[in-house]
């Protein structure tokens, strides 16, 4: 994987766009070189995750275009400032600025869980301000509406108690329990998978950022945000596991009914992590969607 370019590239959009602005994101680029005729895939992970989530898709996407792997603010290798600005809208603002700074076009936003919600927010903003940039979206088990919070997010909202649990019990033990609770077959969770999610949570700063994100994960204006999804005219693939206990299938059906150009693919015997639980089947659905759009 090639080293990331600096996130402070010259803005390629309007003169009002910030230039030389360092964004608290970690960005790695791979695949084909970016260019005006090349598809660009921007990948956004979920709560508690990192670009590790996409490890089974990255090479395949890289054969088709320019792949931009983002660790969102507070997660993975991204900076973790103690500024409290970790809501989905604030994360979406950073991704939007990155897209404008790098001048990405022929853009496919790919988001999982929290990253799916962020992708929808970015897409809605692009649809209003610069619709020609956005080609399509792939939303994987994306958080999009008000819903019951899954236990691991509710636990993280306990603040210092959650941070103490991660410190005392250890990130690996907590991550193993969480992963086994959100996949369809708990016996498929591997040590390497646990390590991939646990290692970025080792520092006090990472644990604090996890709590800060959990506390702000449901925006106060959620209903207003959801109403804006109707502005997204680009084709959308909704990819869900039938046994998802984190973001229920009802969310997928509602998105399918409210997005103007959406199709839903449901994977059997699959939970909340389709790219990891069903890497070949989930990629096949994405590949068909890319070919058809």
N, C-alpha and C positions, 0 to 999 in steps of 0.2 A: 504494500500500500504506500502510495506516495505521501510525503509529508504535506501537511495542510499549508495552503497559502495563508498569508496574514489576513486576518479578518478585517483589516483596515484598508482594504483596497479602495481605489478611487471610485466614487459613486458613478454609476453608468446611467443613472436615470435623470431626474430633473435637477436643475441647479440648486434647488432647496434641499436636496438630499444631503445628509451629513457625510462629510469626507474625513478620512483619517480618524475615524471613530473606532476605537477598540471595543469589540463586543464580547461580553462574557459567555462565549460559546467555544467549544472545541470542535474544529472542523478538519476532517480528513477527506481528500479527494482521490478517487481511483477510477479505473476504466478508461474510456476514450477521452482524449483531450476535448475540452470545451470548445464549442464553435457554433456559428450561427445556424448550421444545419444539423447539429447534434442534439439529441434528447438529453436533458439534464434531470437526474433523479435526486431529489432531496429527501433524505430518510430521517424520520423523527421517532425516537423511542418513547416508551411509556414510563410511568411513575416508578422510580427506583431502578430504572434500567440505564442503558447506554447503547452506543452503536453495536455493542456485542450482540444485541437482539437480532441483527440482520445478517449474521455470519454465513447463513446458508444461501442467502439471496445475492450477496454482494458481487461475487464473480459473475453470476448469470446476468445481472443488470449491467455490469461493466462491459460485457460483450455487446451491449445494445446502445450504450451511451455513457455520459459523464456522471459519475456517482458521487454525491456529496453526503458524507456521513456526519451528522451533527450530534454531539453530546450537548444536550440542553443545559442551560445555566443551572449549576448546583449538582449536576450528575456526571458520572464518568470522569473524564479528564478536564471538564470545563471548570472555569473559576467558580468559586462559591462565596461571593461577597455577602456580608451580614447586613443587607439593606432591606430585607423583607419583601423584595419585589419578585415574587415567585408565582404569581397567579397565571392562569392560562393566557389571559390577554397580554400580560407583560412578556411571557415567553414568545407569544406569537409576534409581538412587536420586534423582538430581536431577530427572529427568523426572517421577517419581512424586510428589515433593514439589511440583513446579509444578502438577500436576493437582489435588492436594489444596488447594493455596493458592488457585488460581483457581476451584475448585469446578466443574470441567468435568464434564458428564454427557452422556449420549447420545454416548459417546466412540468414535471410530474412530481407532485407532493405525495409522499408515502408516510403514513403515520399509524402508529400502534398505540391503542389505549389512550393515555393522556396525550401522547403525540398525535393521535388521530384527531382529538379535539383541537389541538394547536393547529394542525394542518387545515381543518375546516375554517378556523378563524383567519389564517393567512389567505386561504383561497377566497373567502368572502371579501377580504380587504383588496386583494388583487382584482377580483371581479368588478369592484367599484372604481379602482384607481388606474389599473393597467391590465385589462383583461387579455390582451394579446400575449402576455408572458405565460399564461397558464394553459397547459394542454390537457391535463387530466389529473385525477386524484385516485389514490388507493388508500382506503380507510380500513384498517385491520382492527376489529374489535374496539372501535373508537368511542371514547367517552364524549357524549354530545348533548345530553339533557340531564335534568335533575333525576337522580336515582338514589337508591340506598347505597351508601358507601360500603365497599368491601371491607372485611375485618382488618386487613393489613393497613389500609388507609386510615380507618377509624383509630387503630392503635397508634399510628404515627401522629395523629392529632392530639395525643395526650401530652405532647411537649417533652418536658424534661424526663418524664417517666419512660417515654419511648426511647429517648437517647440513652437513658440508663440501661434499659433492657438490651439494646444493641451492644452497649459496652460490656455489660456483665455476662450476658449469654453468649455474645460473640456474633458477628455478622453472619458467619457461615451457618451457624445453627438456625438463626432466625430465617435466613434466606431459604434454607432447605425446607423448612416448615411451610413457608409462603409458597414456594414453587410447587410443592406437592399438593397444596390446597387449591391451586388454580389450573392445573392441567387435568386432562381427562384420565390418564393412567399415571398415577403417582410413582409407579415403579420405573418410569422412563426417565426420571430426573437423575442426572449424572453428577459425579463429583466435579467434573470440568465445568458443567453448567452452573453449579452452585458457586464455584470459585469465580467464574466470569461475572456474576452479579454481586458477589460479596466483596471482592477485592476493592472496588471503588468506594465502598461504604466504611472503610477502615478508619478514616480520620474523623476527629470531632467536627470539623467543618462540614464534611459530607453528611454526618448525622443531623447536624443543625439544619442544613439545606433541605434534607428529606422532610423534617418536621415543618419547616417554613412552607414548603410546597403543599404538604397535606392540609395545612391550615387554610390555604387559599385556593384549594383545588376546585371549589364550587363558587364561581363568580356570583356576586350579588345580582347582577343583571343577566342571569342565565337565560331567562325567558326571552329577553330582548335579543341576546346573542343568537338563540336558536331560530328566531324569526328571520334572521339574516341569511340563514342557509339557503333560502329560496333564491337568493341572488346568484348562487353558484351555477353557472350554465355549462361548465366543462363536464365531460363524461366522468362518472365516478364509479369505481368498483368498491363495493362493500363486501369484505371478506370476514366471515365469522365462523367460530366453532359452535356446533349445535349445543355442546355442553358447557358453554361459557358461563361461569358463576360470578364473574367480575362485572362485565358489561353485558347484560342479558340480551338475548336475541330480539326482544321487543324493541330495543334501541335501533337495531339494524332495520327492522320492518318500518319503524317510524321514519328513519332517514330515507329509506327507499321511497316512501310515499311523499316526502316533502322536498327532496332534491329533484330538480327538473330532469336530470339525465343520469339516473343511478340504476345499477343492476346489483343484485345481491347473490353471492355465492356462499352456501353453507357447507362446511366440512363436517362430515360425520365422525363420531368418536374423537372429538377434538374439543379442547377447552379454550383458555384465554390466550394461548401462545401459538397460533397457527404456523408462523414461520419456523418455529422450533419443533412443535409436536408433529406437524405434517409438512416438512420442508418441500418434498417433491410435489405433493398434491396442491399445496398453497401456491407454489411457484407456477405450476401448470395453469392455474386460474389467472394469475397475474399475466403470464405470457400470452394467453388467449386474449385478454383484455387489451394488452398493448398492441397485439397484431390487428385487432379489430378497430382500434381507435387511432 
